Amino acid sequence: MQTHVARASGIKRKSGNLLLALGLAFASAPTFAQQDPGAAILPPRANSGNQAPAPQQAPAQQAPTQQAPVQQAPVQRAPAQQAPAQQAPAQQTSGALAQVQKTQINDQVAYERLLNNSGVTLQWLWSAKRGKMNAIDDNDVVRLEGTQANHEGTLKVKGEVVSIGRDSFVLRGTILILDAPDKGRRCERTGDYEFKATGKRKYWRLQQMEACGGLTDYVDIYY
C-alpha cells in the first residue's frame, strides 16, 4: 500500500515539474515570435526586394558636333578690259573700204609730181617696160590706176589718195600681183598703203612690202 502511494507521489512530482517547464517555455515564446527565425538562417535571395537599387549611371555626354566651316565662293573679278589694239590702216584685207571724200594735199609740189608721174614698176618683172600709171583729180579726190605686165607676171594698182605730203602719200585701194616671181602666185592686198620717197630717189616706194608668202615686193611709182 505504501509502495503505491510513494509511486503516485513521484508521478505527481514529475508531472508538476513538466508543467512548470512548459509554462516557462510559453512565457518566453512571444519574444522569439517577434523575430524572423529564418532571417538568421536562410541566405538572402537573389531577387529579394530588400536589395538596394543599383546606382544609376549618368548619361554619357556626347561631344558637340563640329560643323564644317562654310566655304565662301571666291569672288570673281571682272576681267580687265584691254584696250583694243590699233591696227594700221594698211592691214585691212577684206570688206568694203570707205571712200575718200577729199584728198588732203599738204604739199603742192608733191601733188603735181604725182599727177605727172612717169610710171610704175615691180622688181620681179625684170624685162617688162615701166607700166603706165594714170593719175587724175576727180572732184578733189586724186585717183590712181596703173598696170605693168609681160610674160614674167602682172602688177595692178588701183585706188584713191587719202593724203599727200612732201615725201610720201597714202593710197587707199588694192595692189594685185599675179604669177610673179613664180607662176601661180597671187598676192592681193587691200587697204591703206604708204608710198614714200627717200634720199635722192625719184620714186615713191610701197612701205608695206611683205604681204604674201614672206616675199618682199618692191612696188615703185616714179616721178
Rosetta blueprint (number, residue, H / E / L):
1 M L
2 Q H
3 T H
4 H H
5 V H
6 A H
7 R H
8 A H
9 S H
10 G H
11 I H
12 K H
13 R H
14 K H
15 S H
16 G H
17 N H
18 L H
19 L H
20 L H
21 A H
22 L H
23 G H
24 L H
25 A H
26 F H
27 A H
28 S H
29 A H
30 P H
31 T H
32 F H
33 A H
34 Q L
35 Q L
36 D L
37 P L
38 G L
39 A L
40 A L
41 I L
42 L L
43 P L
44 P L
45 R L
46 A L
47 N L
48 S L
49 G L
50 N L
51 Q L
52 A L
53 P L
54 A L
55 P L
56 Q L
57 Q L
58 A L
59 P L
60 A L
61 Q L
62 Q L
63 A L
64 P L
65 T L
66 Q L
67 Q L
68 A L
69 P L
70 V L
71 Q L
72 Q L
73 A L
74 P L
75 V L
76 Q L
77 R L
78 A L
79 P L
80 A L
81 Q L
82 Q L
83 A L
84 P L
85 A L
86 Q L
87 Q L
88 A L
89 P H
90 A H
91 Q H
92 Q L
93 T L
94 S L
95 G L
96 A L
97 L L
98 A L
99 Q L
100 V L
101 Q L
102 K L
103 T L
104 Q E
105 I E
106 N L
107 D L
108 Q H
109 V H
110 A H
111 Y H
112 E H
113 R H
114 L H
115 L H
116 N L
117 N L
118 S L
119 G E
120 V E
121 T E
122 L E
123 Q L
124 W L
125 L L
126 W L
127 S L
128 A L
129 K L
130 R L
131 G E
132 K E
133 M E
134 N E
135 A E
136 I E
137 D E
138 D E
139 N L
140 D L
141 V E
142 V E
143 R E
144 L E
145 E E
146 G E
147 T E
148 Q E
149 A E
150 N E
151 H L
152 E L
153 G E
154 T E
155 L E
156 K E
157 V E
158 K E
159 G E
160 E E
161 V E
162 V E
163 S E
164 I E
165 G L
166 R L
167 D L
168 S E
169 F E
170 V E
171 L E
172 R E
173 G E
174 T E
175 I E
176 L E
177 I E
178 L E
179 D L
180 A L
181 P L
182 D L
183 K L
184 G L
185 R L
186 R E
187 C E
188 E E
189 R E
190 T E
191 G E
192 D E
193 Y E
194 E E
195 F E
196 K E
197 A L
198 T L
199 G L
200 K L
201 R L
202 K L
203 Y E
204 W E
205 R E
206 L E
207 Q L
208 Q L
209 M L
210 E E
211 A L
212 C L
213 G L
214 G L
215 L L
216 T E
217 D L
218 Y L
219 V E
220 D E
221 I E
222 Y E
223 Y L
